[in-house]
Amino acid sequence: MKNRAQASDTRDHGGDLDRAVARYGGTRAGWSDLSTGINPFPYPIPDLPHESWTALPDQGALDQLITAARSFWHVPDGAGILPVPGASAAIALIPLLAPPGRVHIPGPTYNEHSASFTSAGWSLAPDATATDASVHVHPNNPDGTRWQHSDITGQLRIIDESFCDVMPERTLIDAATTPGTLILKSFGKFWGLAGLRLGFVIGDPALLAHLSRLLGPWAVAGPALHIGRAALQDNTWATQTREQLAAQSTRLDTLMTAKSAALVGGTPLFRLYRVDRAADWQDRLARHHIWSRVFPYNQTWLRLGLPDAAGWHRIQDALA
């Protein structure tokens, strides 16, 4: 993986299924959206108390969610936890926590980090030399690169672990007690409930207090507090889901490599392949109403998330 800064003027994303439907026809319900890395086997939503919808989120429910998060991620003593309305909300605000300087963001990677930092007046540094901040997506999106503690530099140190819950043994959570460090966790990816808009920032308590002030009161909705707590306490579901995702990603690799696609990397939630012409592959899949992810900076990379149980026959037909 090349150690270079991600360009800040390309904020392309997966999940743009409306564009695919407009071009290729059909309805959203008739498509398999594999352009994201969201778990297609979501956590079952528990029964919710009526007041979670009708009352402002209360401190007791927030505290219970934080306790569940501390236990699930084995957050070390001395590190704070701030629930947020999706990891993206935190990504947009984190550059405001320190005076603008030079930030190192090894890429290519999730492009909202560089966009947020440059929008806040930071400059992107091509390497870690004399930088004030760093962002490491761990494991990286889209190629799955894993980072080490020695890679993390700067006074403001961001570790984005949005996809790390599929490989908890690789977490860098013990860095959360290092001053200036913030670790991001996304609830929508592993638990498959992206629409809930729930995330967590773990680390330096002073930075979390500043971030909390920027977010304002009642940042996380009442239903998210209850669903998040139930999911974080369900270790049996988490273990079974990791096994299921690993098996499904292997199945996808078998199908794709049989058609001359080369595995570049990824995680059990998404796979990155090298193909002759990624745009042609995307078009081929889209004609079978399967939406995939291609990248403006690499014409041979094709990224696929996992289909749900009903989507496998569609992939097999498209690759036949």
RAQUITA-V953656 format. One record per residue. N is the residue number from 0. RES is the residue in three letters. SS is DSSP state (H for helix, E for strand, C for the rest). PSI is psi in degrees with one decimal (NA if undefined). D_FIRST is the distance of its C-alpha to the first C-alpha in Angstrom with 2 decimals. Layout:
n = <N N>
res = <RES RES>
ss = <SS SS>
psi = <PSI PSI>
d_first = <D_FIRST D_FIRST>
//
This chain:
n = <0 1 2 3 4 5 6 7 8 9 10 11 12 13 14 15 16 17 18 19 20 21 22 23 24 25 26 27 28 29 30 31 32 33 34 35 36 37 38 39 40 41 42 43 44 45 46 47 48 49 50 51 52 53 54 55 56 57 58 59 60 61 62 63 64 65 66 67 68 69 70 71 72 73 74 75 76 77 78 79 80 81 82 83 84 85 86 87 88 89 90 91 92 93 94 95 96 97 98 99 100 101 102 103 104 105 106 107 108 109 110 111 112 113 114 115 116 117 118 119 120 121 122 123 124 125 126 127 128 129 130 131 132 133 134 135 136 137 138 139 140 141 142 143 144 145 146 147 148 149 150 151 152 153 154 155 156 157 158 159 160 161 162 163 164 165 166 167 168 169 170 171 172 173 174 175 176 177 178 179 180 181 182 183 184 185 186 187 188 189 190 191 192 193 194 195 196 197 198 199 200 201 202 203 204 205 206 207 208 209 210 211 212 213 214 215 216 217 218 219 220 221 222 223 224 225 226 227 228 229 230 231 232 233 234 235 236 237 238 239 240 241 242 243 244 245 246 247 248 249 250 251 252 253 254 255 256 257 258 259 260 261 262 263 264 265 266 267 268 269 270 271 272 273 274 275 276 277 278 279 280 281 282 283 284 285 286 287 288 289 290 291 292 293 294 295 296 297 298 299 300 301 302 303 304 305 306 307 308 309 310 311 312 313 314 315 316 317 318 319>
res = <MET LYS ASN ARG ALA GLN ALA SER ASP THR ARG ASP HIS GLY GLY ASP LEU ASP ARG ALA VAL ALA ARG TYR GLY GLY THR ARG ALA GLY TRP SER ASP LEU SER THR GLY ILE ASN PRO PHE PRO TYR PRO ILE PRO ASP LEU PRO HIS GLU SER TRP THR ALA LEU PRO ASP GLN GLY ALA LEU ASP GLN LEU ILE THR ALA ALA ARG SER PHE TRP HIS VAL PRO ASP GLY ALA GLY ILE LEU PRO VAL PRO GLY ALA SER ALA ALA ILE ALA LEU ILE PRO LEU LEU ALA PRO PRO GLY ARG VAL HIS ILE PRO GLY PRO THR TYR ASN GLU HIS SER ALA SER PHE THR SER ALA GLY TRP SER LEU ALA PRO ASP ALA THR ALA THR ASP ALA SER VAL HIS VAL HIS PRO ASN ASN PRO ASP GLY THR ARG TRP GLN HIS SER ASP ILE THR GLY GLN LEU ARG ILE ILE ASP GLU SER PHE CYS ASP VAL MET PRO GLU ARG THR LEU ILE ASP ALA ALA THR THR PRO GLY THR LEU ILE LEU LYS SER PHE GLY LYS PHE TRP GLY LEU ALA GLY LEU ARG LEU GLY PHE VAL ILE GLY ASP PRO ALA LEU LEU ALA HIS LEU SER ARG LEU LEU GLY PRO TRP ALA VAL ALA GLY PRO ALA LEU HIS ILE GLY ARG ALA ALA LEU GLN ASP ASN THR TRP ALA THR GLN THR ARG GLU GLN LEU ALA ALA GLN SER THR ARG LEU ASP THR LEU MET THR ALA LYS SER ALA ALA LEU VAL GLY GLY THR PRO LEU PHE ARG LEU TYR ARG VAL ASP ARG ALA ALA ASP TRP GLN ASP ARG LEU ALA ARG HIS HIS ILE TRP SER ARG VAL PHE PRO TYR ASN GLN THR TRP LEU ARG LEU GLY LEU PRO ASP ALA ALA GLY TRP HIS ARG ILE GLN ASP ALA LEU ALA>
ss = <C C C E E C C C C C C C C C C C H H H H H H H H C C C H H H C E E C C C C C C C C C C C C C C C C C H H H H C C C C H H H H H H H H H H H H H H C C C C C C C E E E E E C C H H H H H H H H H H H C C C C E E E E E E C C C C H H H H H H H H C C C E E E C C C C C C C E E E E E C C C C C C C C C C C H H H C C C C E E E E E C C C H H H C H H H C C H H H H H C C C E E E E E E H H H H C C C H H H C C E E E E E C H H H H H H H H H H H C C C C C C H H H H H H H H H H H C C H H H H H H H H H H H H H H H H H H H H H H H C C C C E E E E E E C C E E E E E C C C H H H H H H H H H C C C E E C E E E C C E E E E E E E E C C C H H H H H H H H H H H C>
psi = <129.5 140.9 77.2 159.0 143.6 133.8 140.9 -5.1 11.3 99.9 44.0 151.3 160.5 179.5 4.4 56.0 -28.9 -37.8 -40.0 -43.4 -41.1 -32.7 -40.7 -7.5 -178.3 -168.3 160.8 -40.2 -21.9 6.1 154.0 111.4 99.4 16.9 -7.2 175.3 36.8 134.9 121.5 -1.1 75.8 159.4 134.0 126.4 124.3 168.2 138.7 143.2 143.4 -37.2 -14.1 -23.1 -30.4 -18.9 157.9 145.3 133.2 160.4 -33.5 -44.5 -37.3 -44.1 -39.3 -38.4 -42.9 -40.7 -42.2 -40.1 -41.8 -39.3 -45.7 -43.0 4.5 49.1 127.3 151.4 140.6 -17.2 139.4 165.9 127.9 109.5 140.5 160.5 64.9 143.3 -30.2 -34.2 -41.0 -41.3 -37.6 -28.0 -23.8 -38.6 -16.5 -3.8 -8.5 156.4 141.9 140.1 -137.2 130.7 135.8 121.8 92.9 133.4 -178.3 147.0 -171.8 119.4 -6.3 -25.5 -52.1 -36.7 -41.7 -42.6 -44.6 -33.9 -27.9 6.7 5.1 156.2 145.1 130.9 134.5 -18.3 -178.2 5.4 125.7 46.6 155.5 -21.2 160.7 153.0 125.2 118.9 120.1 109.1 153.8 145.4 112.4 -1.9 -3.3 9.2 135.2 139.6 164.9 163.3 -36.8 -16.7 -20.7 123.0 170.7 166.1 -31.8 115.4 112.3 126.8 111.4 103.0 40.4 -28.5 12.4 -9.9 -12.6 -12.8 66.6 -22.0 -14.9 1.5 150.0 29.1 -26.5 -11.6 -5.6 -17.8 -4.5 126.3 138.3 0.8 135.5 129.3 126.4 138.4 134.6 127.4 -30.6 -27.4 -67.2 -42.1 -4.7 22.6 60.2 -31.4 -13.5 -24.7 70.3 134.8 177.5 143.8 127.9 132.7 -136.9 114.1 -35.1 -42.1 -38.1 -37.3 -41.6 -45.4 -39.1 -39.5 -37.0 -35.9 -32.8 177.5 157.4 44.8 -31.1 130.2 153.0 -48.4 -36.2 -36.4 -43.8 -44.5 -42.5 -43.2 -46.0 -43.0 -42.9 -21.3 -6.2 78.1 -28.5 -45.9 -42.8 -44.9 -46.5 -37.1 -40.0 -41.1 -42.0 -44.4 -38.9 -42.5 -40.7 -38.1 -35.3 -40.1 -41.9 -41.3 -41.1 -43.8 -45.4 -43.5 -25.1 -18.1 24.3 14.2 137.2 130.6 123.9 -41.7 -156.1 -158.5 175.2 -11.5 -20.4 152.0 139.4 125.3 151.5 125.5 171.6 -54.3 107.1 -36.1 -36.6 -40.1 -42.5 -41.3 -43.2 -45.7 -38.0 -30.0 -15.3 16.2 46.4 121.3 132.4 -179.8 127.4 168.2 133.5 -20.6 -2.9 113.6 -2.8 -1.1 130.4 125.2 135.1 131.5 -173.0 141.1 162.3 -178.0 -33.1 -8.6 -11.6 -38.9 -31.6 -40.9 -43.7 -39.5 -40.8 -31.5 -6.0 NA>
d_first = <0.00 3.79 6.39 8.91 11.70 12.37 15.55 18.50 20.71 19.05 20.16 20.00 20.24 21.06 24.62 26.30 28.60 31.57 30.07 29.68 33.24 34.63 33.25 33.76 36.63 37.57 37.41 34.70 36.32 36.01 32.25 29.40 26.76 23.44 21.48 21.05 20.01 23.55 25.39 28.03 30.34 31.17 33.09 36.82 38.30 41.20 44.54 44.46 47.34 49.04 48.68 44.86 45.42 48.50 48.08 45.69 43.04 44.71 43.58 44.50 42.11 39.32 40.06 40.04 36.61 35.27 36.93 35.35 31.88 32.42 33.49 30.82 27.83 29.73 29.48 30.75 34.03 33.77 30.91 32.04 31.23 31.62 31.74 30.72 31.23 27.72 24.44 24.21 27.44 26.06 22.89 25.33 27.49 25.39 24.87 28.69 28.96 28.47 29.45 26.92 24.83 21.27 18.44 14.82 12.63 8.85 7.76 8.23 10.36 14.08 15.77 19.01 17.85 17.45 20.54 22.57 21.85 22.60 25.64 26.89 26.75 23.59 21.50 17.71 16.45 13.48 13.16 15.12 18.12 21.38 20.15 22.46 20.17 16.70 15.31 12.87 12.86 13.30 12.50 10.19 11.65 10.82 8.27 9.97 7.71 10.65 11.41 14.29 17.36 16.60 13.57 16.08 17.97 20.72 24.13 23.05 20.27 19.11 17.46 17.32 18.14 19.34 18.03 18.60 22.17 21.27 20.04 22.31 21.96 18.46 19.83 19.80 23.23 24.91 23.24 25.43 28.26 26.45 28.00 25.98 23.68 23.53 21.96 21.98 23.18 23.75 26.83 26.40 23.37 24.48 28.17 27.96 30.20 28.19 31.49 32.76 30.50 30.07 27.43 27.52 26.48 26.91 27.28 29.22 32.71 33.51 30.49 31.28 34.86 33.84 31.59 34.49 36.82 34.59 34.50 38.24 40.43 40.02 36.34 35.91 38.36 40.89 39.79 36.19 37.60 39.50 37.00 34.19 36.48 37.56 34.06 32.81 35.90 35.41 33.44 34.83 33.32 29.90 30.01 31.28 28.76 25.78 27.40 28.10 24.59 23.17 25.83 25.29 21.55 22.39 25.11 22.88 20.48 23.67 24.93 21.87 21.03 24.76 24.41 21.72 18.73 15.75 14.05 10.27 10.59 12.41 15.39 19.06 19.67 17.31 15.59 13.01 14.22 13.84 17.34 19.32 20.04 18.84 21.79 24.21 22.99 23.31 26.78 27.79 26.98 28.59 31.79 32.04 31.41 27.92 25.55 21.80 18.85 17.36 15.19 16.56 13.41 12.61 15.83 14.78 13.21 15.96 15.95 19.08 20.67 23.51 27.01 30.13 32.74 34.34 31.24 30.50 33.33 32.05 28.66 30.55 32.87 30.14 28.46 31.83>
//
